[in-house]
């Protein structure tokens, strides 16, 4: 999502050869707020003007929270823009880069999901940046801080984003080109897909309420359980560049179909490798922003996400 969500869209776009794909998965992830005050929201904190350099030097007694509060920036954005890791220990004299400032003023009918889609950011990152917890209630006139990955984008600022100039549907040609050509997939073996893992569905497809939407289903698993290809196809992507999805595999099938498998503990296939229905492509895990092992599975026809349960064979 967020840079991660946008890159996920880019990958799907390059594989499907479509002009726009804004429907990235936004199912519920743990918001990883245990290290941060749940009530914290930078939009409600009087901010000190940031230095012209955009950087601050850590002084004695400073913490990430105190710096974020002083300059009115999202705590999570401050962490992400400096690539910090738990336990987030600071050293006196350390230089921190402040995230750029960009905001969205909530309008009638807005939800946290619709706002995230408008700016092409990850819904979880948007919620974290504003100290929002489920059910992510927002109100008209509220000023939402946009995640640093968007606020600091080249050519991006609060006004231009508000006019919709930064959108996930705008795909740089060089990004698509970088994905390279995908081999022609073999013919499918059936008009129904096989289950990637025969566990219990713990999160369904579609509207989950509270502005949340799931473009696939989440299947309960045990770490190390085999995850298999839903049908004959060719590996279009196998990697872990997208933090929210962890280890991710995309399989291109014939007739414009594609399936996605996220949160894998291990990937055992490579890009452009042909696979058969039922062939192991990885092992279940909890990589990405989930707390227990699950397989997030999507079925797409071109750019459109479909309810997997309508296309999976009966158990």
C-alpha positions in Angstrom: 0.0 0.0 0.0 1.0 3.9 0.1 4.0 3.2 -2.1 3.4 -0.5 -1.5 -0.2 -0.5 -2.7 0.7 1.6 -5.8 3.5 -0.8 -6.7 1.1 -3.8 -6.3 -1.2 -2.0 -8.8 1.7 -1.4 -11.1 2.6 -5.1 -11.1 -1.0 -6.1 -11.9 -1.2 -3.4 -14.6 1.9 -4.6 -16.4 0.7 -8.2 -16.4 -2.9 -7.5 -17.4 -2.1 -4.7 -19.9 -4.8 -2.5 -18.6 -4.8 1.3 -18.3 -5.9 1.5 -14.7 -6.2 -0.6 -11.6 -7.2 1.2 -8.4 -8.9 -1.7 -6.6 -5.9 -2.9 -4.5 -6.7 -5.1 -1.6 -7.5 -3.3 1.6 -8.7 -6.0 4.0 -8.1 -5.5 7.7 -4.6 -5.7 9.0 -3.4 -5.2 12.5 -2.4 -1.5 12.7 0.7 -2.2 14.8 -0.1 0.5 17.3 1.3 -1.1 20.4 4.2 1.3 20.4 2.2 4.4 19.9 -0.5 6.3 22.0 -3.8 5.2 20.4 -5.3 8.7 20.9 -2.4 10.4 19.1 -3.4 12.4 16.0 -1.1 15.0 14.6 -4.1 17.0 13.1 -5.0 18.0 16.7 -1.6 19.0 17.9 -0.3 22.6 17.5 2.8 22.3 15.4 6.1 24.1 15.5 7.3 25.2 12.1 9.7 22.7 10.5 13.3 23.8 9.8 14.0 24.9 6.2 16.2 21.9 5.8 13.4 19.6 6.6 15.6 17.9 9.2 15.9 18.0 13.0 18.8 16.9 15.2 17.9 14.7 18.2 18.5 16.5 21.5 18.7 15.0 25.0 15.3 13.8 26.1 13.8 13.6 22.6 11.7 10.7 21.6 9.9 10.0 18.3 6.6 10.8 19.9 7.9 14.2 21.3 9.4 15.1 17.9 6.2 14.1 16.0 4.1 16.1 18.5 6.4 19.2 18.3 6.3 19.4 14.5 2.7 18.1 14.0 3.7 15.2 11.8 2.3 11.7 11.8 4.3 9.5 14.1 4.1 6.6 11.7 5.2 8.8 8.8 8.2 10.0 10.8 9.2 6.4 11.4 8.7 5.3 7.8 10.5 8.3 6.2 13.6 7.6 8.3 13.4 3.8 7.8 13.4 3.2 11.6 12.9 -0.2 13.2 11.7 -1.3 16.6 12.5 -0.5 19.4 12.9 3.0 17.8 15.8 4.1 20.0 17.2 7.6 19.2 20.8 8.9 19.7 21.6 12.4 20.7 22.9 14.2 17.6 21.1 11.9 15.3 19.5 13.7 12.3 15.9 12.9 11.4 14.1 13.8 8.2 10.6 15.2 8.7 7.9 13.9 6.4 6.5 16.4 4.0 3.1 17.9 4.9 0.0 17.0 2.8 -3.6 16.8 4.0 -7.1 16.0 2.9 -10.1 17.7 4.4 -13.0 15.2 4.9 -16.0 15.9 2.7 -19.6 14.6 3.0 -19.7 11.0 2.0 -16.0 10.4 2.5 -14.8 7.2 4.3 -11.3 6.2 5.2 -11.4 3.7 2.3 -12.6 6.3 -0.3 -9.9 8.8 0.8 -7.2 6.1 0.5 -8.4 5.2 -3.0 -8.5 8.9 -4.1 -4.8 9.4 -3.3 -3.6 5.9 -4.1 -2.4 5.2 -0.6 -2.8 2.2 1.6 -5.8 2.5 3.9 -3.9 1.0 6.8 -1.1 3.6 6.4 -3.7 6.4 6.3 -5.3 5.2 9.4 -2.0 4.9 11.2 -0.9 8.3 10.2 -4.0 9.8 11.8 -4.2 7.7 14.9 -7.4 6.0 13.8 -8.6 2.7 15.1 -11.4 0.5 13.8 -14.1 1.3 12.8 -12.1 4.3 11.4 -14.8 6.9 12.0 -14.1 10.3 10.4 -16.1 13.5 10.3 -16.8 16.3 7.8 -14.1 19.0 8.1 -11.6 16.7 9.7 -8.0 17.3 8.4 -6.4 14.0 7.6 -2.6 13.8 7.2 -1.5 11.8 4.2 1.3 9.2 4.6 4.8 10.4 4.1 5.3 8.2 1.0 2.6 10.2 -0.8 3.3 13.6 0.8 7.0 13.4 -0.2 6.3 12.1 -3.7 8.1 14.0 -6.5 6.0 16.9 -7.7 3.4 16.2 -5.0 2.0 18.7 -2.5 -1.2 19.1 -0.6 -2.9 21.2 -3.2 -2.0 19.2 -6.3 -3.1 16.0 -4.5 -6.4 17.5 -3.6 -7.0 18.2 -7.3 -6.4 14.5 -8.0 -3.0 14.9 -9.8 -1.5 12.0 -7.9 -3.4 8.8 -8.6 -2.6 5.1 -8.7 -4.2 4.9 -12.2 -1.3 7.0 -13.6 1.3 4.3 -14.3 4.8 5.4 -15.4 5.8 3.6 -18.6 9.2 2.8 -17.2 7.7 0.9 -14.3 5.6 -1.2 -16.6 8.5 -1.8 -18.9 10.7 -2.8 -15.9 8.4 -5.8 -15.3 9.4 -7.3 -18.6 7.4 -9.7 -20.8 5.5 -12.6 -19.2 5.4 -15.9 -21.1 2.1 -17.0 -22.6 0.3 -19.2 -20.0 -0.8 -22.7 -20.8 -4.5 -23.6 -21.2 -6.4 -23.9 -18.0 -7.3 -27.4 -16.9 -10.8 -26.5 -15.6 -13.3 -23.6 -15.6 -13.1 -23.7 -11.8 -10.0 -22.9 -9.7 -8.5 -25.3 -7.2 -8.2 -24.1 -3.6 -4.7 -22.7 -2.9 -5.1 -24.1 0.6 -8.0 -25.9 2.1 -8.5 -24.0 5.3 -11.4 -22.1 6.8 -12.2 -18.7 5.2 -11.7 -16.2 8.0 -12.3 -13.0 5.9 -14.7 -12.9 3.0 -14.7 -11.0 -0.3 -16.3 -7.5 -0.6 -17.4 -4.8 1.7 -16.4 -5.4 5.3 -18.0 -2.3 6.8 -16.2 0.7 8.3 -14.9 1.7 4.9 -13.0 -1.5 4.5 -13.0 -3.7 1.4 -11.4 -7.0 0.6 -10.6 -7.9 -3.0 -10.1 -11.5 -2.2 -10.6 -14.0 0.7 -8.3 -14.8 3.6 -7.8 -18.5 4.4 -6.7 -19.8 7.8 -3.5 -21.8 7.7 -0.6 -23.1 9.7 2.9 -21.8 9.1 4.6 -24.0 6.6 1.4 -25.4 5.1 1.7 -25.9 1.3 0.1 -23.3 -0.9 -0.6 -24.5 -4.5 -1.4 -23.0 -7.8 -5.1 -22.6 -8.4 -4.7 -23.7 -12.1 -2.2 -24.0 -14.9 -0.4 -20.7 -15.5 2.8 -18.8 -15.5 4.4 -16.9 -12.6 3.9 -13.2 -13.3 5.5 -12.0 -10.0 7.2 -13.6 -7.0 8.7 -11.3 -4.4 8.3 -9.4 -1.2 8.6 -5.7 -2.2 5.1 -4.9 -0.8 5.2 -4.8 3.0 1.5 -5.1 3.5 1.3 -8.3 1.4 4.5 -10.0 2.6 5.8 -12.7 0.2 3.5 -12.5 -2.8 3.0 -14.6 -5.9 0.9 -13.7 -8.9 0.0 -16.3 -11.5 -1.2 -15.4 -15.0 -3.7 -17.8 -16.5 -5.1 -18.1 -20.0 -8.1 -16.0 -21.1 -7.2 -13.0 -19.0 -7.4 -14.6 -15.6 -5.0 -14.0 -12.7 -4.7 -15.3 -9.2 -2.8 -13.8 -6.2 -1.3 -15.5 -3.1 -0.1 -13.2 -0.3 1.5 -13.6 3.2 3.6 -16.6 2.2 6.3 -17.7 4.6 8.3 -19.1 1.6 8.2 -18.8 -2.2 9.4 -21.8 -4.2 8.7 -20.6 -7.7 10.3 -17.9 -9.9 9.0 -15.3 -12.4 8.1 -16.7 -15.8 8.1 -20.3 -14.5 5.2 -22.3 -15.8 3.2 -24.1 -13.1 0.5 -26.8 -13.1 -2.8 -26.9 -11.2 -2.1 -28.1 -7.7 1.7 -27.5 -7.9 3.3 -26.1 -4.8 4.3 -22.4 -5.2 5.1 -21.6 -1.5 4.3 -22.1 2.1 1.8 -20.3 4.3 3.0 -17.8 6.8 2.2 -14.4 8.4 4.5 -12.1 6.4 3.2 -8.6 5.8 0.8 -7.0 8.2 -1.0 -9.9 9.7 -0.5 -11.5 13.1 -1.3 -15.2 12.4 -0.7 -17.4 9.4 -3.2 -16.9 6.6 -3.3 -17.1 2.8 -4.8 -14.0 1.1 -6.1 -15.2 -2.3 -7.5 -13.2 -5.1 -9.1 -14.0 -8.5 -9.1 -11.4 -11.2 -10.5 -11.2 -14.7 -8.4 -8.6 -16.3 -8.3 -5.7 -13.8 -11.5 -6.6 -12.0 -11.4 -8.5 -8.7 -13.9 -11.4 -8.5 -15.3 -13.2 -5.5 -13.1 -16.3 -5.3 -15.8 -18.4 -3.8 -17.8 -18.1 -7.0 -14.9 -19.5 -9.0 -13.4 -22.1 -6.7 -14.2 -25.8 -6.9 -16.4 -27.2 -4.2 -14.4 -28.5 -1.3 
